[in-house]
């Protein structure tokens, strides 16, 4: 799905992208569209986990608002454990 189908909170744009300059919006969208796991979170948010091959194959967590199209946060999730 194209980048234009997604929105980004001010927090994501002004804080997350500045703090994690390596992060790419395309990775976040890729994770939302092909997640390993999705969970509903408190405060009307959703968590998506996915692997980013271009970033040493690490697992990232992406947090969206309840519409699942507005990205609020994203980061490498060192605590995620594969269920294998």
Secondary structure, DSSP 4 states (H G I P E B T S, - for coil): --GGG-EE-HHIIIIIHHHTTT--HHHHHHHHHT-SEEEEETTTEEEEEEEEGGGTTEEEEEEEETTSSEEEEEEE-TT-----
